[in-house]
Amino acid sequence: MEVDWKPRFDEERRRYRFCFTCEHCTYFVEQTGECSHGFPNHMHRQRFFDAEPRPKVIVFCKDFDLA
């Protein structure tokens, strides 16, 4: 899923502790920083959303799982 980035998103993701990045996903391999499914995950990592300049779009992973 892809949505346009808006400043409000940063405010709300911090306020509500929104879990949506690879680091929160069960498929994230912490030792390597990779996705266990082999998906490219650069645009799904926490540092991507915290970097300046902010991304123009937000891409959510279709396989994200908190389980």
Order of alpha helices (4+ residues) and beta strands (2+ residues): beta-alpha-beta-beta-alpha-beta
